[in-house]
Amino acid sequence: MELLQQADTRLFWLLNIAWSHPVADGFMIFASSLALPAITVCSAALFIVVRRGRDGAVILLLALLAAAIAGGLISGIYDPLFERTGSGAAPWERRLLVDRTRLPFPAHVLASNAAAFGAIAWIFFGRGPAVEKVFTGIVAASACLTAYAMVYVGVCYPGDVAAGAAIGVSCAFGVYTVFAWLLKNRIHARPSEV
């Protein structure tokens, strides 16, 4: 475990200090705030409803359910198991570009929710026409940018962000699998099969 924490701290140092540039600071602050995820989620919701109509509402509900489950798992299980204070680096070893206390909820929850929306978008749109593939790429890129920005501005370890993203994607696939099973075996089942 100690080796993983050392690797995580080293990667944090690389992303937060070594590979930083003052020109990118303003954009990364924007990307780590609620603004970029909110724009992405609202744009995705509009796109899904326009492209899929009434079925789009079901997709949005599944995405929201996956995001809620992922946020609950991170806040209720992950955070207590891996209790860390701040980004873990000493104040002189990091560039903190935003005030952690002003974030509405933990940064890795943001990454988890972005991953959940990205996974739902990939599940429903990844194999469709070109415009849906472009949409899926934009949502996934936004999720990755938000996750990277959390480390860049100094509020999260890369391991926490990666764990949040993995939990988000897992929840999205889990919600989709349960929904598909219910749809196939309960809702669309023939009366003799129920």
N, C-alpha and C positions, 0 to 999 in steps of 0.2 A: 504494500500500500504506500509505503514511503517513497518508493521509486516512481509510482504513478503521480504522486503529489509533486515530486521534483520535476518530472517531465511537464506536468501541467503548469507549474510556476515558470519553467523555462519558456514554454510556448507563450504564456501570458507576457513575459518580458519581450519576446520577439514581436508579438502583435501590438503591444501597447507602447513600446519604446523604440526598439530597433527598426521596425518597419513603419513607423509613423511619419507623417509629413504635415507641417502646419497648414498647407493648402487643403488637406483632406479633413482637418479637424471640424470645421463648421458643418460639412455634409454628414460626417459620422455622428455628430451630436443630433442632427435632424433624424438620421436613420435609427438612432437608439431611443428616440423619444416615441411617444405614442402616435406621432404624425404619420410616419411611413407605414406602420402596420394598419393604422386606421384607413389611410387612403387605399392601401392594397385590399383590405377586407371589403370596404365599400365598393370599390371597383369590381372585385371578384363577385360580390353579391349581385350587383347590377348585371354583369356579364352572364352569370349563371341563370338568372331569372329571364333575361332577354333570350338566351340561346335555348333554354329548356322549358320555359313557361312554367306551368304548374308543377312539373317534376323538379324544377329548380328549387322550389321551396323545400322539398324533401332533402335535396342535396345540401342546402343551407342549414337545415335543422341537424343533419348528420355532422356537418362540419362544426357547428356550435356545440353539439353534444361531445364530439371528440375533443375539442378545445377545453370544454369544462371538465371532462374526466382527466385530461392531461394536467390541467392546472391543479386540480384536487390531489392527484397523485404526487405532484411535485411538492405542493405545500404541505400535504399531510404525511407523506412517506419519505420522499427524497431529502427534503430540507432537514428534518430531524435526524435522519441517519448520517448525513454528511454535513454536519454543522460547521460552517466556516463563517468567519467574520470578514466582511468586506471582500476585496479581491484576493486577500491573502498576502499580497506583497506589502512590504513596509512602505509607508508614505513616500520615502525618498527613492523608492524603486519603481514607482509607477507614475503615470500621468493621469490624474483623475480630472476628466473634462466636464463632468456633470456631478451634481450633488445627489448622492445615492438616496438621501432621505426624501428627495422630491419625486422619486419614481413611485408611481401609484401601486406597483406590486413588483415582486422580484423579477429581475431581468431575464432569468432563464425561463420564467413562466411565459414571457413574451416570445421567446424562441420556441418554446413548446407549442404555443398556440399558432404561431406562424407555420411551424412544421405540420401541425394538424390540418390547417387549411391547404397547405401545399400538397399534402398527401391525398386529401379528398379531391382536390383539383386534378391530380394525376390519375386517380382511380377512375374518375368520370370523364375526363377529357383527354387523357394522354394518348388514347388510341383513335381519336376522332379526326375530323378534317384539319387542315393546316392551321386555320385560325384558332382552333381549340388547343392545338399543340403549342402555338405561340403563347396563348393565354397561360397554359400550364407552365411554360418556361418562365414567364414573367412572374407568376406567383412564387415559383420555387426560387428564382433569383432574389426576389424581395425578402423571402424568408431567410436565405443565406446571408444577404446583406445586413438584415437586422441582427442576426446572430453574431456576425463578424463585428458589427459596430458596438455591440455590448462589451466585447473584449477590448476593442480599440479605445473606447472612452474610459476604460478602467473600472467598470462596475462588476465584472464577472470573470471567473476563470473560464478558459476554453473548455475544460472538462465539464463544468456545470452547464454551459450552453449546449455542448454536444449531447449531454445526457438529457437535457430538456427537449432538444430536437428529436432524439431517439424515442423518448417517451411520447412525444406528440405524434410522430409517425406511427408508432405502435398502436396508440389509441385510435388513430384514424383507421388503420387497417382492421383493428378489432371491432370498431363500431360498424364499419362497412360489412365485415364478415357476418356479424350477428344480424344486421339488417337484411342482407342477402338471404341468409338461412330462414329468417322469419318470413320474408316475402315468398320464398319458394315453398316452404313446408307448412306454413300456417295460413297465409293470406291467399295465395293462389293454389292451394292444395285442393284436390278433388274431394268431395264430401266423403267418399269411401276411404280416403287416406287419413283423414283427421281422426 
